[in-house]
Amino acid sequence: MSAYRKLVSTNVSTNGDAAESDVESWIERLIKQLQQVNSQMQVLVSSGGSDMVSHTLTRHQEILQDITQEFYRLRSSLRAKKEHASLLDNFKEFDRTRLDLEDGGESEQHTLLKEHASISRNTGHVDNVISQAQATLGALVFQRSTFGGINSKLSNVSSRLPT
């Protein structure tokens, strides 16, 4: 598992590595073997085995559960890293394509792609303006409640002190 953990911590390539799949299959085989050993020990315990064997079985089941959980966690982490790297590669490719389009000839498809990119940028700007407007509205509502509270407090004080 430590070799697989090191592989996961260093590997960020998007293509399937042969060493990675070898280690994964090797770990899966070992997990299945441990499951078989646990099953055999379970049969032995159920047929009247000693308390020591029962304790060993319990410990092996806990170890199997821990190893299985760690393996699945590491594997999902590796897949998430690969997906992230793939998305970044796709974005870089999209960026290169956009630059090529801006440099290249103007076909109808290229024009539409440029227009789509422009619309996406403008949508981001509009989202920023809307979030700023919502923040301003929140600040104004807070100020209104603060001033409303001050007005009611002044009225309360003026009713208690006549002049």
C-alpha positions in Angstrom: 0.0 0.0 0.0 2.9 2.4 0.6 4.1 1.9 -2.9 0.6 2.6 -4.2 0.4 5.7 -1.9 3.7 7.0 -3.3 2.4 6.3 -6.8 -0.8 8.3 -6.1 1.0 11.2 -4.6 3.4 11.6 -7.5 1.3 10.5 -10.5 -0.7 13.3 -12.3 -0.6 12.0 -15.9 -3.8 11.7 -17.8 -2.8 8.5 -19.6 -3.1 5.1 -17.9 0.3 4.0 -16.6 1.1 0.3 -16.8 2.9 0.3 -13.4 -0.1 1.9 -11.8 -2.5 -0.8 -13.2 -0.1 -3.5 -12.2 0.1 -2.2 -8.6 -3.7 -1.9 -8.5 -4.3 -5.4 -9.7 -1.7 -6.8 -7.3 -3.3 -5.0 -4.3 -6.8 -6.3 -5.4 -5.4 -9.8 -5.6 -3.9 -9.5 -2.1 -7.2 -8.1 -0.7 -9.1 -11.1 -2.2 -6.5 -13.5 -0.7 -7.0 -11.8 2.7 -10.7 -12.2 2.3 -10.3 -15.9 1.6 -8.1 -16.3 4.7 -10.7 -14.5 6.7 -13.4 -16.8 5.3 -11.4 -19.9 6.2 -10.8 -18.5 9.7 -14.5 -17.8 10.1 -15.3 -21.4 9.2 -12.7 -22.6 11.8 -14.1 -20.2 14.5 -17.7 -21.3 13.8 -16.8 -24.9 14.1 -15.5 -24.4 17.7 -12.2 -22.6 17.4 -10.4 -21.1 20.4 -10.8 -17.5 21.7 -7.3 -16.7 20.4 -8.3 -17.7 16.8 -11.5 -15.6 17.2 -9.5 -12.6 18.3 -7.1 -13.1 15.4 -10.1 -13.3 13.0 -11.5 -10.1 14.4 -8.2 -8.3 14.0 -7.7 -9.6 10.4 -11.2 -8.4 9.5 -10.4 -5.0 10.9 -7.1 -4.9 9.0 -8.9 -6.0 5.8 -11.5 -3.3 6.2 -8.8 -0.6 6.8 -6.7 -1.7 3.9 -9.8 -1.9 1.6 -11.0 1.6 2.6 -7.5 3.1 2.1 -7.1 1.4 -1.3 -10.5 2.7 -2.5 -9.7 6.1 -1.1 -6.3 6.2 -2.8 -7.7 4.9 -6.1 -10.5 7.5 -6.1 -7.9 10.2 -5.3 -5.8 9.0 -8.2 -8.8 9.1 -10.6 -9.7 12.6 -9.4 -6.2 13.8 -10.0 -6.3 12.3 -13.5 -9.6 13.9 -14.2 -8.3 17.2 -13.0 -5.2 16.9 -15.1 -7.4 16.0 -18.1 -9.6 19.0 -17.6 -6.5 21.2 -17.4 -5.1 19.7 -20.6 -8.5 20.2 -22.3 -8.5 23.8 -21.1 -4.9 24.4 -22.4 -5.9 22.8 -25.7 -9.0 25.1 -25.9 -6.8 28.1 -25.1 -4.3 27.1 -27.9 -7.3 26.6 -30.3 -8.6 30.0 -29.4 -5.2 31.6 -30.0 -5.0 29.8 -33.3 -8.4 31.0 -34.3 -7.5 34.6 -33.5 -4.4 34.3 -35.6 -5.9 32.3 -38.4 -8.4 33.1 -41.2 -11.9 34.1 -40.5 -14.3 31.3 -41.4 -17.9 31.2 -40.2 -17.1 28.5 -37.6 -14.1 30.5 -36.3 -16.2 33.6 -36.0 -18.9 31.7 -34.0 -16.3 30.3 -31.7 -14.9 33.8 -31.1 -18.4 35.1 -30.5 -19.0 32.2 -28.0 -15.8 33.1 -26.1 -16.8 36.8 -26.0 -20.3 35.9 -24.7 -18.7 33.7 -22.0 -16.4 36.5 -20.9 -19.3 39.0 -20.9 -21.5 36.6 -18.8 -18.7 36.4 -16.3 -18.6 40.2 -16.1 -22.4 40.4 -15.7 -22.2 37.8 -12.9 -19.6 40.0 -11.1 -21.7 43.1 -11.5 -24.8 41.2 -10.1 -22.8 40.0 -7.1 -21.6 43.5 -6.4 -25.2 44.8 -6.6 -26.4 42.1 -4.2 -23.6 43.0 -1.8 -24.6 46.7 -2.0 -28.2 45.8 -1.4 -27.2 43.8 1.6 -25.2 46.8 3.0 -28.1 49.2 2.3 -30.6 46.9 4.1 -28.3 46.7 7.1 -27.9 50.5 7.2 -31.7 50.9 7.0 -32.2 48.5 9.9 -29.5 50.3 11.9 -31.0 53.7 11.2 -34.5 52.3 12.0 -33.2 51.1 15.3 -31.7 54.4 16.1 -34.9 56.2 15.3 -36.9 54.0 17.6 -34.4 54.4 20.4 -34.4 58.2 20.0 -38.2 58.2 20.1 -38.1 56.0 23.3 -35.6 58.3 24.9 -37.5 61.4 24.0 -40.7 60.0 25.4 -39.0 59.4 28.7 -37.2 62.7 28.8 -39.6 65.4 27.8 -37.1 68.1 26.7 
